[in-house]
Structure formats: C-alpha cells, structure tokens
Amino acid sequence: MLRVGSKAACMGCRNLVSSNMGVRVRVPLQKLHSLSCAIHHRYSRNTTTQRPPHRTAARYFTSMSRLPMQPPKPHPGSGGHSYQQQRSFWVARLAARLLRLRYILLGTAVGGGYTAKKTYDEWKDMLPDFSEYNWVIPDFVWELSEQIDLDKLAKALPEMEEIAKLLPDLDKIGQNFTFLKSLLSSETSGGPSLKATDSSAATTHDVSDKQYKKSSDKEKTDQLQEELLRTQLKYQRMLERLEKENKELRKVVLQKDDKGIHQRKVKKSLIDMYSEVLDILSDYDANYNTQDHLPRVVVVGDQSAGKTSVLEMIAQARIFPRGSGEMMTRSPVKVTLSEGPHHVAMFKDSGREFDLNKEEDLAALRREIELRMRKSVKEGQTVSAETISLNVKGPGIQRMVLVDLPGVISTVTTGMATDTKETIFSMSKAYMQNPNAIILCIQDGSIDAERSIVTDLVSQMDPQGKRTIFVLTKVDLAEKNLASPSRIQQIVEGKLFPMKALGYFAVVTGKGSSGESIDSIKEYEEDFFQNSRLLRDGMLKAHQVTTKNLSLAVSDCFWKMVRESVEQQADVFKASRFNLETEWKNNYPRLRELDRNELFEKAKNEILDEVISLSQVTPQHWEAILQKKLWERVSTHVIENIYLPAAQTTDSGTFNTTVDIKLKQWTDKQLPHKALEVAWETLQEEFARFIAEYRGKDQDDIFDKLKEAVKDESIKRHKWNERAMDSLRVIQHNALEDRSITDKPQWDAAIQFMEETLQSRLKDTESVIRDMVGPDWKERWLHWRSRTPDQHIRNETKNELDRLLKLHDDHTAYLANDEVTTVRKNLEGRTVEVDPILIKDTWHQLYRRHFLQKALTHCNLCKRGFYYYQRHFVDSELECSDVVLFWRIQRMLGITANTLRQQLTNTEVRRLEKNVKEVLDDFGEDMEKKTQLITGRRVQLAEDLKKVREIQEKLEAFIEALHKEK
C-alpha cells in the first residue's frame, strides 16, 4: 500500500503520490513504479521543451483523467509492447479514479455525519430545560395521559412543512463543509513537497492562486457568518413562539377547574421558599458570627447607568419609578422573580396583587414603591438601608432573587445629605462582600468607560471575577457615538477594564422613553443586534447580546451558586442553634423560651388584670382618698381667701354675707376644676399603686419598662369628661348653700374638722416663723447654731411686732402706715435698719399665728354651743358662725367626693381600661417600641433561638425541595 507522505524510489513516483494527496491508492507498488518510470523516460527522450519530470508526470495524469473512459487504440507501427504499456496504464488510471471516488464519498459521509451530530448537540444544549415546569402539571394529567386522543393532539401540532422551514438548510451545510475541506486541503498543499521546487513560474502561479483563493475564502466566510446569524435568529424566533404557546398552555392547565377535575393546591415554589429564608435573614441580628452568606444577585452600577431598566427587562414589566437624571432608587429593593400563571407583583407585607398587564396597576405599583422608599429614608438623609421586598411572578420569568441598590455617585449635589456618597459605598460593599453573592455590574456604554466608578468598586470586592457578570447597557448609543466600535469589543472581552468577570453581555434597554413597553423594547433590541455591525463583524458573539440571554445566564449562575453553598449555610445555622440552646439551658433552665412577641402578650394580660382591679376598689376607699386630696388642694384658699377675710368682720351677719359671696365666686370659677384635677390624679395614683403591688407579687421584672410606658401613655391619652363639670358645679353650689346642722354629731364633726385644720395651719405658720428668725437660745447653745444677719433683723422685727399685738389683741390683719413707721423708728433706735416690706411680711406671719390661736380658743368654746345654735340664741361668746362655715365646707367635700367616685367607677375607669387596650394594641404593632421596652439577654437569646430555628427549618425544607427538583 502507498500512503500520503511515503517515499517512492524515484522523483516521478514521489510526485505521483503528491498529486494524489489525501487518497489511498490500492495499486501494487511495482506497477506504479514501472508506469511512472516509463512516462518519465518517454518524455525525457521525445519532448523538446525540458520540463521537470515530476510536474510532467503529474500533469499527464491530470490530463489523462479528463479523457473519456475508453480503451486506447494501438498506435500504428508500434508493436505489441507499446499496446501492452498503454493497456496497463489505462487499467491503473481506472483503478485510481474508482478508488479516489470511493474514499471521497467515505470521507464526505464521515465528515457530514460528525458535523450533523455536533450541530444537533449544540441545538440540544441551547434548548431550555423544561423539567422545572413539571410542578405546573397536576398528577392527574399524567394518569390521564394514556387516554389522550393522539389524532387530536397531532392536529394541534404545527405542520411538518412549517417545522422544515425553520430548520437549517442541510444542502448549504454540506456545501459549507466542502468549502471548509477545500480550505484545509489548500493549506495542506503548501507542504514540504511543494516547497522543494525551485521553479519561478510555478511559484508565481501558486501565489496568484492563493490570492484568488484568499479573496474567495473571505467572501465565503462572510457568507457563512451571515448564514449562521440568520439561522440563530430564526431559531430564536421559533423558541420565543414556543415559549409563548407554553405560557398559554400553563394558564389553561392552572385555571381549568370547570370540567369536573379537582385541581390540587399548588405547592409553594422553590424560589419563594428561598426568598422567605432571605427575608428572615434580613431581620436577623447575627450573633455567634453567623452571617448571611446565602446567594442573591446584587445589581450595582453608576447612577443612571440603566440598572433599573435591566432589572425591568428581566422582570418583563416597568415596575420601578423613573426620573430624568435624579436619584430614584433610595433604598435596596429585593425582587424575587418566579414562574406563575399570571404576571403579578406583590409586596412581602401586603396582600394586594398588582396586575402587571394593566397600566393602572403598574402606575399604582410604581407610586407605592416610591412612597415606601421615601418613608424609609430618615429625616436629614438621602438613602436608606431598609430593604423593600417585592415578589414578581409571571410566565417565562427566570427564577432568581435580585437586589437593586442605589446608584453609585461621584459627587454629592444640592439637596443630598453630605454622607450620601459614603453611605451608598458602604451599603454596596455590605451586599457585595457576601462571598456567595453574584454581582451584576451595570456599565453605561454611552459614556466614556474611564468615567465609571462602579468597576473599581466591584474589582475590589471580587478581584478574581469569580462571581461577577458585566453588563454593558445602551449599546445602540455606544455604536452611534464611538468612532472606534472595536472599543466595545475590548469592553465585552474584558480587556479595557482591570475588572475580571465570569461573563460579559451587551444589551439595549430601549430608546430612552419612559412610555415604552417591554415588548417594544425587546423588538427594538432584536432589530438593533440583527442589523448591528458589532454582531455582523464578529465583535460580539450571539450569546453575549440581548437581555434574554443575560437573564438565562444570571439565572443559571444564581442556581449554581445556590446549590453549591446552601447546604454549607444550613450547617452553619445548625451549629449556631446548638450554641444558643446550650446557653439557654445553662442560664435559664426553668424558664420557657418566650420571644419578644410572646413576652409582650404575657405582659399585656398582666396589665389588663391590673386595670380591672381598679373596678374592685371599694366606694369608701375612693371617697376617703378623694375627700382628703381635695381638701389638701383647696384648704389654703379656704383659710386665706374666705375664712380669714370673713373673720375680720364685727358681727355674724357680715361674716355670713362675706362667706356666701366668696364661696359663690369660688364655686363658679375654681372649685369644679380643682375637683376634676384631684379625681384624675387619684385615678392615676391608684393605677400606679396596683401596678406596683403586682410588680412585687412574683411578677417578671422584665416587664417594668413596658408597664411604666403603658401607664404614662394611657394617662396621657385619657381626658376627663368635661361635661361632668357643669353638673358638679351645681352639686357643689347646692351643698355650700345649706347652713342647717341637724344633729350634735354633725356639730362635733365640724368642730373636729375645724380644729384639725387650724392646728395644722398653726403648725405650718410657726415653722415658717422659726425659719424667718432662726434658732432660739436653746438651739444656739445645745446645737452650736447661730443666726444670719437677715434672721437677726427679722427676730428684732418680730419682737417689736409681738409687743404691738399684746397691746392690741383685736388688731386687724393689716398694719397701718404710721404703725409701720413707729416700728421702724423703734428698731432704728436699737441700731437695726429694716425695710418696710420686711416689716409687713413679718407681720403677716405673726398675725396669722395670732389669729389661728384665737380661732382655736373659740373652737373649744363652740363645742358646747350646739344648743344655742339650735335655739337661735344670740350670744357673743358662742356665736359659732365659723363652725357652720367649716361644716358647709366638710359637707361639700363629702358630696363632691361621692360624685367623683361615681364618675370614676361608672365611666372613667372603663375609659382608662379602653385607653390601656389601645396603647397595648399600638405597642403590639410597633416592633421598634417592643424592642425598646422589652430588653435583656434573656429576651435576645429567645429571639435568636426562634429565628435560627425558623431559618434552619426553612433551609432544610428548601434543600429537600431542591434535591427533588434535581
């Protein structure tokens, strides 16, 4: 056998082999050798133009191959030997052609089969995995699958001719394969055999052939690229049409319940389970170094780079508020994308569903998101770290969890907080430092790449680019504005930035109008890339463009990261749970693990029990407290403004007239208000007393702050019924109008009340005088105390005024001016300089003491005066009008206390209980308030235990569902 590259015995044999390179020739070596030698000797003798023997033999065989396949006729005059040679040559030529045709067919079949298999595998890989949608189809569908009418199903399928139109042209594929094979053979033909030639004519001919082939090869390559691009776009349209039909089929399957088929309850989707875990982790204050390292897609980019637009294209709805150049994303927005029969959106903490197919619902959703963002931003700040959680479901949406962060800024503008730039940087770093977070880096393609800030930030957090996906937006503007489109190629190949990434994508998210729909943006994006020179010239690859390819890549990367890390995170929380349970057993072995909400409910019941206890207070206790407190509040006014001025009169008639006038004025203006104030303070004090008593009865001290806050807030909200004031005024006025004491016990009670009041006032007055004049001689000698200069002056003034009172026992309450002058001159004679105001002030206290002492003496005399009062006898010594006054005051106090007690027990206690319930309800809905009022390591430990258990359980359920999906 003779193969390509074997060496024959002579030059002719070697070139014969070279001319048939790539084909096995099954001819005996001796026959070929003798045939080649004969041709060589013949041409060396007969031809006048000397040619290289190897080219002569080769061209001879080539020319002979074009002759018709007929036996050659013997040359006249030649012998049998010549005819025998020609016959042998004809047999060899026929065998060579037949063998070459056989191997060409065999090679073509093998190459075509390999190419067809490779194309099939590529198409199979590009098809989406529809196994994840098995949850949509209920079990009864599989049970009834055998009963389906296949003829009807076949009619519903598209015709084979339509499918054939969408399939690539196999003839063109064969031509392309032949073309590629010719390219390879042309490259191989420049082997060492041809390089061995030294003919200048042959070299020139080969160069021209190569130039011609190179130009034709380039044209065919361009045609092949265009053909491939058209095939891909045709396949893309076919896939989209199939997906659209698949959406309609899912809707029919999920909504069909009117044909007697019971539809089972659809289980919670995998992505929803995962999103719930992330929501719990966002509220979990990590202890024991347990951090949230679960994967999510973190969307970062410069302000106005198109982050929100990319996210909307992935969600297939215009769900975010928009603005021209201003910051719209003011807080992180966690968007959970999942598959569903209807295109809807819903907040985590709300039951309202927004239909994303209706423009009014879309507008309402955008307003709600903007409102939540502005509410989360504290006063004086521009951005907030509070996360807004949103779920978006719809047919054909890729399942993943994305977090849209505020855009990175380079300069703080007017109206922003001074720390806005640093806050956004720290927030972005906090999300990106999660080692399992996928960073979706958005870069504006319409501006110079050197102006980007986010690429440096991303490269710091992920220097190796193992979890970063780079997205270049606004490529249509970039192609229009850039003088060198190859710069875009450098960006998407990762050669322009120092940042590394897993993949690079180029997308177009619309023409810049906020009113564009998602479908129009998709159409515009497809048209742009179909006609773009970036894709046509090979600067961009087909899998690097469109947001659809981007969403598929991000979803694949997200779920790959989830599968790789979720079990490790579950083990971390399992260890954390063990540590927390161990701490609880060691520190609180006899207490139940009550979290903050459970403790609040327990405290709420205790507080309500304490409020109910107010209704069990006896009427006698209420009235005694009210009467005592009311007299303490009004006694000063009664003595100073009513009794003392009336006592200056000379007869009982004037005394009673003065008392009646002053009592009427007091009742109309001050007394009802004072009574209501006393009643309200009494209610507060009793409420506080019950809370304090319960606190000492084996109550949990962890509730002290909460109970105090509830008490203060309830009292603050409680307002006394003002309508009761008018009726109380009438009752008090009628009580004070009565002057008739009917029996001796009432008379004795009035005298006792008067005596106790006067003694208390006398004691207070003597204390005031003692403070004015300083210690007496006993205290000075026994306790080594001395008087101040002011006290010395007051003491001298007091001694002088005491002498005046001894001389004038019935002196009025006020000093005359001449009396003030006399006292002053007497003091000056003893070298004591005194001010007239000081003299009057000292006189006021001395006269009060003198008056109270006389009133007590008169009170003792009136103890036997009831008989004369009842008989209406007039006796100057036993004229006891002041006793009647104090009886009237005492009776008014009793009636007022009774009235207030009835209002308290019948109305105000119930209103206070209602206020307490309202306060507790408000506190129960305010988690921040509960966190402030129910504190301590025990509470925090129970909270952590509850959270960690919940996280671990949900993670285990998610992992189980994830394994089932695999």
Secondary structure by P-SEA (a helix, b strand, c coil): ccccccccccaaaaaaaaaaccccccccaaaaaaaaaaaaaaaaccccccccaaaaaaaaaaaaaacccccccccccccaaaaaaaaaaaaaaaaaaaaaaaaaaaaaaaaaaaaaaaaaaaaaaaccccccccccccaaaaaacccccaaaaaaacccaaaaaaacccaaaaaaaaaaaaaaaaaaacccccccccccaaaaaaaaaaaaaaaaaaaaaaaaaaaaaaaaaaaaaaaaaaaaaaaaaaaaaaaaccccccccccccccaaaaaaaaaaaaaaccccccccccbbbbbbbbcccccaaaaaaaaacccccccccccccccbbbbbbbbbcccccccccccccccccccaaaaaaaaaaaaaaaaaacccccccccbbbbbbbbbcccccbbbbbccccccccccccccaaaaaaaaaaaaaaccccbbbbcccccccccccccaaaaaaaaccccccbbbbbcaaaaaaacccccaaaaaaaacccccccccbbbbbbcccccccccaaaaaaaaaaaaaacccccccccccccccaaaaaaaaaaaaaaaaaacaaaaaaaaaaaaaaaaaaaaacccccccccaaaaaaaaaaaaaaaaaacccccaaaaaaaaaaaaaaacaaaaaccccccccccccaaaaaaaaaaaaaaaaaccaaaaaaaaaaaaaaaaaaaaaaaaaaccccccaaaaaaaaaaaaaaaccccccaaaaaaaaaaaaaaccccccaaaaaaaaaaaaaaaaaaaaaaaaaaaaaacccaaaaaaccccccaaaaaaaaaaaaaaaaaaacccccccccaaaaaaaaaaaaaacbbbbaaaaaaaaaaaaaaaaaaaaaaaaaaaccaaaaaaacccccccccaaaaaaaaaaaaaaaaaaaaaaaaaccaaaaaaaaaaaaaaaaaacaaaaaaccccaaaaaaaaaaaaaaaaaaaaaaaaaaaaac
